Each structure stands twice: as C-alpha cells, then as structure tokens.
Amino acid sequence: MSGTALVPLAAQAKTYDLTVDPVTIDIGTFKRLGIGYNGASPSPVLRFTEGEEVTNNVTNKLSASTSIHWHGSILPYKMDGVLSISCDVIASGETFTYNFPIIRSETLAQNDAFK
C-alpha cells in the first residue's frame, strides 16, 4: 500500500441543544445558586468523534449574558467562546449556534459560562 494515504471516514454531523441555566447546587452540607447546563450541574457530557461536524445550539436562560468556552478544543476563532476577544455574548433569552469540526476526539463536560 505504498503511496496510499489513509483518509478517516467523516463522522455524521450531530446537533446538541443546550441551555445555560441557574441551578441550585446541593453538596449535602450546603446549597448554593450556580450555573448549570440543561438544568443540571454537573453538566451533561458531550462526546465528539474526530471528523464529526458539530452544531451546539446554546440558549441562555440566565439573567446575565454568557458564552461557552470550549476548553482545550481546536476550533475556528469565532467559535472559541472567549468574551470580548473571539465572540459576542449570548444575551439573556437568546440562542447562539456554535458550529465546528472536531479535529481530535474529545469529551467535554462542565464548560465554563462567563458573565
């Protein structure tokens, strides 16, 4: 097979619908108001496959603006989620669609939300 390049099969595109929500975090000894995803903390785990094209529809249910920074992911500049640097905020009640290819397999959980 000399001279033959192996090309990975393209994974099917997936769409995730996420909400950023105020949640009560109960660790047993005390309760605090915090930020959760899809009504829970810790957040749901997202598993991405290399070669997959991902669409994340993120709806902000907080009273303040927010974004999601996808820690350690290789992304297009405008999808990185760093406020005032690489993206605009997601206003309260609004939805932003993050769309990016997965360059390497990864699992994302408990992403940061910023005010």
N, C-alpha and C positions, 0 to 999 in steps of 0.2 A: 504494500500500500504506500509505497514511497511517493512523495509529492501530493498525497491526498490529504486535504485538510478536513478535520472533523468539525462539523458545524452542529451546535446544540439545537435540538428541536425547540421551536418557540412555544412557550407555555401559553395556555389560554389566558386571555385578559380577565381579570377579576375586578369586581366593584364592591367596595365596602362602604356602608353608610354608618357614619359615626356621629355621635353627639358629644359635646363637651358640656358637662352638667355640674351644678352644685350638688354635692352629696355629703351625707353625714358619715364620717369615718369613725367607726367604733372599734377600739382596740381592746376592749374589755374593762380597762381601768378608767378610761375617759372617752368622751365623744368630742369631735371637732368637725367644723364645716370645712370641706376641702373641695378639690376639683376631681371629677371622675369622668369616665368615658362610657357612653351608653348606660348611664345611670349607676355605674359601679366603680369602686376602687378597691383593689387594683383593676386596671382596665382590661378589656378583652385582649387576648393575644392575637396578633396578626402574623401569619406565616406566609412569606413570599418565596417564590421559586425563581431562580436565576432564569432570565429570558422572558419572564412574565411582564406584561404591561399592566400596571395597577392604577385604578381610579379610586380615590378616597374622597367621598362627599362628606365634609365635616360641617355640621350645623352647631353654631354657638348658642347654647341655652343659658349662658352666664349673663349677669347684668353688665359685665365689662367686656371690652374687646379682647380677643385672644388670637392665637395661632398654634400650630403644632410644628415643633422642630423634630425632624426625624433623625435622632442621634445616630451618628456613625454610618448613615446610608449615603451611597453615592447617588446624587440627584442632580437634575438640572437646577441651575442657580435660583430660578424663580419659585421652585417647589420646596426649598430648604426650610422655610418657616421661621427664619430669624427676623423678628420685627424690626422695622425701620432700616434694615440692611438689605434683605433679599426678598421681602414680601410686604404686602399690606396686611393690616389686621382684618380679622373676621369680626365684624360688628355684631353686637348682641342681636339674636334673632336671624342672622344671615347665614348662608351656606357658602363655603368655598370648596372648589374641587381641585384636589391635588392629583396630578396625573404624571406618572413617571415610570420608566422601565426599571426593572430590577437587574442590576449589574452583577450582584452576587446574592446567593441565597442568604436569608436572614430571618430572624424573628424579632418583632417589635412589640414591646409591652410598656405600659405606663409611661407614655410620651409626656413631655413637658408641655404645659399650657402657660402662656405668659400674658400678663396684663399690659 
